[in-house]
C-alpha cells in the first residue's frame, strides 16, 4: 500500500492527476472531533516528512484519509 507521501506526490506530479478536488483528513488535537480537513490545492509543497501549507506544516503521519471526488484513495 502506498504511503500518504507517495499518494500526494502521485496526485501532484502525475500528468493525468491533480490535487484539485482532493480532501485530506488529518489529526488536529483540539479541533472539533480532533481532526481537520484541508483541500489538496492548499498544499504549497511536499517535504520529506511533512506537507507545507501557507499556515504551517503537517506531518504525513497525521493524515488518516485522502478523498478525491468522493473516492477514498487512502485510509488507515
C-alpha positions, -999 to +999 in steps of 0.1 A: +000+000+000+014+034-009+023+059+019+005+092+023+036+109+009+036+086-022-001+092-027+002+130-025+033+130-048+014+110-074-015+133-073+008+163-076+031+151-103+013+125-125+002+142-157-034+127-155-040+135-118-044+166-097-046+178-061-076+199-071-108+184-056-088+163-031-098+164+006-071+155+032-082+145+066-057+148+094-055+146+132-056+180+149-059+179+187-083+205+200-103+208+168-139+195+167-136+157+166-098+161+169-094+163+131-095+189+103-100+186+065-080+206+040-082+210+002-053+195-017-049+227-037-038+244-004-006+224-003+023+246-012+050+218-013+056+183-002+086+179+021+105+148+033+083+141+063+055+168+061+034+188+037+038+226+037+008+249+038+007+287+039-003+284+076+024+259+086+034+222+082+015+190+088+034+157+093+024+129+070+018+106+100-012+127+110-030+121+077-056+093+081-077+097+049-074+111+014-105+115-008-108+126-044-142+134-059-159+111-033-135+082-039-113+072-009-077+069-022-061+063+012-074+054+047-059+040+078 
